[in-house]
Each structure stands twice: as C-alpha cells, then as structure tokens.
Amino acid sequence: MTPIKILLLSMPLVWYVNLWLGFVFDIGLSEDVIGEEAGNLPLSANHHKSL
C-alpha cells in the first residue's frame, strides 16, 4: 500500500478515536481536537487530489 492510501484510511480511525474519547471522558479538549481534525480533512483531500 502507498503511504497516501494508508493516510486516507487512518484519518477516519483517528477521528472516531477522538470522538469516542470525547464521549468517554467528556473533556472539552477532545472537542477541540475533533474540530481540528475535521478542519484538516478537506485540506488533506484537496492536497491529495492535486498530487
């Protein structure tokens, strides 16, 4: 597998883990992490398309 495919496959996993941690611990910081991940996804997708 190419590194790009691995990255694309791991992104949802990271997002779900952050979401799960937010539910389990109910920490405000986890919401900020989820927001950053969601904000980075479109940028990453556009970057991969340009390649």
SULUR-V477855 format. One record per residue. RES is the residue in three letters. SS is DSSP state (hx for helix, st for strand, lp for the rest). PSI is psi in whole degrees, 0 to 359 (999 if undefined). OMEGA is omega in whole degrees, -180 to 180 (* if undefined). Layout:
BEGIN
res=RES ss=SS psi=PSI omega=OMEGA
res=RES ss=SS psi=PSI omega=OMEGA
END
This chain:
BEGIN
res=MET ss=lp psi=144 omega=179
res=THR ss=lp psi=154 omega=179
res=PRO ss=hx psi=325 omega=-179
res=ILE ss=hx psi=317 omega=179
res=LYS ss=hx psi=319 omega=179
res=ILE ss=hx psi=318 omega=179
res=LEU ss=hx psi=313 omega=-178
res=LEU ss=hx psi=323 omega=-179
res=LEU ss=hx psi=330 omega=-176
res=SER ss=hx psi=338 omega=-178
res=MET ss=hx psi=309 omega=179
res=PRO ss=hx psi=324 omega=179
res=LEU ss=hx psi=315 omega=179
res=VAL ss=hx psi=318 omega=-178
res=TRP ss=hx psi=317 omega=-180
res=TYR ss=hx psi=322 omega=178
res=VAL ss=hx psi=316 omega=179
res=ASN ss=hx psi=319 omega=179
res=LEU ss=hx psi=316 omega=-180
res=TRP ss=hx psi=316 omega=179
res=LEU ss=hx psi=322 omega=179
res=GLY ss=hx psi=321 omega=180
res=PHE ss=hx psi=319 omega=-175
res=VAL ss=hx psi=314 omega=-174
res=PHE ss=hx psi=342 omega=179
res=ASP ss=lp psi=48 omega=-180
res=ILE ss=lp psi=136 omega=-180
res=GLY ss=hx psi=328 omega=-179
res=LEU ss=hx psi=324 omega=-178
res=SER ss=hx psi=327 omega=178
res=GLU ss=hx psi=322 omega=177
res=ASP ss=hx psi=321 omega=179
res=VAL ss=hx psi=315 omega=180
res=ILE ss=hx psi=319 omega=180
res=GLY ss=hx psi=319 omega=179
res=GLU ss=hx psi=317 omega=180
res=GLU ss=hx psi=314 omega=-179
res=ALA ss=hx psi=324 omega=-180
res=GLY ss=hx psi=332 omega=-178
res=ASN ss=hx psi=337 omega=-175
res=LEU ss=hx psi=310 omega=-180
res=PRO ss=hx psi=321 omega=180
res=LEU ss=hx psi=316 omega=-180
res=SER ss=hx psi=318 omega=-180
res=ALA ss=hx psi=316 omega=180
res=ASN ss=hx psi=322 omega=-180
res=HIS ss=hx psi=316 omega=-179
res=HIS ss=hx psi=324 omega=179
res=LYS ss=hx psi=322 omega=-178
res=SER ss=hx psi=334 omega=178
res=LEU ss=lp psi=999 omega=*
END
